């Protein structure tokens, strides 16, 4: 993916190999004018596969919205019904982020430390999805 931003006879061709173009224009603006804030770089925290597996399951906020979470080597995969599967990466004990969107995901834990709900903040909307037993 590329983007070109023109300003004062200066052009930038910024190439990106991400599935999402969300940060590409922001980075291009910053390169042209450092007064624009560069997009935040979020670094994932490593988690052992057994820890990731604890989050695996299906979560639902309504019959129409079922989110499936499954572990991979160093991240979780999240997929809402009818949507593309996306990688989410851990930034704290219960918080995750998606690189290809601005979604923020958190998990509620029960008193035993088992994930009981998924909290999704995306596109200005907050959704709570309870874990399906």
N, C-alpha and C positions, 0 to 999 in steps of 0.2 A: 504494500500500500504506500502511496506517496502523497505528499501534500506540498503545494507551493504557495508561499505567502509573499506578496510583493509589498515593498515599502521603500521609498526614497531610492529608487533605482537599484535595489538589492533584492535578490531572489534566493530562496533556499529550497533545495530539493531534499526532503527528509524521507528516508525509506524506513519502513517498519515491517516486521514480520509477525505482528500480532494479529489475532483474529478480530480484534476490535481496534478502531481508529480513535478511541476516546482521548488518549494522551498525546497523539501525534500533533494535532494543531496547537495544543498548549505548549508543547516543547518547541515547535517552530516559532511561535510568538516570542518565547523566552530567548531563543537564539538570536532573533532579530533585535529584540529590545530587552535587556536584562531587567528592566523595570517590571516586566511581567514575571510573576512568580512561576518558577519551574514546577511541573507536576511532582507531587510527592512520590518518593520511591518507597514502596512498602516491601520490607524484607521478611520473608516467612521464617518462622522458627521451626527447626527440625522436631519431629515427633516420631517415636518408634511405631512400627506397624501395628503393634497390639494396642497402643493408645489410640491410633486412628480408627481401628476396627470398632472401638467402643461407640463411636458416633454413627456407625452404619445402621441404616434402617429406613423406614418410611415415616414421613411426617405429614400431617394434614391439618389445614385450617378450615376446609370445607370439602364436600364430596368432589368439587371441581378442581381443587388444588391439592394434589398429592406430590410431595417432593421426596425423591429417593436419594439417599446419601450412601455412597460406597467408598471404601478405602482403596487407594493406589499406593505406590511406593513411598512418596513423600508428600502426598496431599490427599484431599478428599474429592470425589466427583459428586456433583449435585445436579439433579435433573428434575425439573418440574414436568408434569404430564404435558406432552405435546411440544416441549421445548428441547433445545439442544443441551447436551450434557456439558457442564463447565467445571473447570478445576477451581477448587477453593483451597486457600493456603492459610495455615495457622499463624496468628500474630500474638496470641496469648493463650492461656489455658482453655478458654471457651470462645474466643473470637477468631473469625476467619474473614478473608477477603477474596474476591474474584478479580483476576487481572484483566479480564476482558469486559468488565463492566464496573460500575461504581457501587455494586452491591456490597453490603456489609452483613455478615452472618454471625449470629451468636447462638450458643446453646445454653438452655436452662438445665441445671443439674438437679436431680432429686437428692434427698438427704444421704443416699448411698454413693453419690458421685456419678450416677448413671444419667446420660442425657435423656431428658423427659420432653423437651420441646426445642424447636428450632425457631429463632427469631430472625426475620429477614427484613432488611431495610433496603429498598431498591426503588428508583424512580420517584422519590418523594413519598413512598408508601411504606408503612410498617405492617408486617403480618406476623402473627404467632401461629405456628403449626405444631400441634401436639404429636408426640410420637405414637404411632399405631402399634399396639402390642402384637 
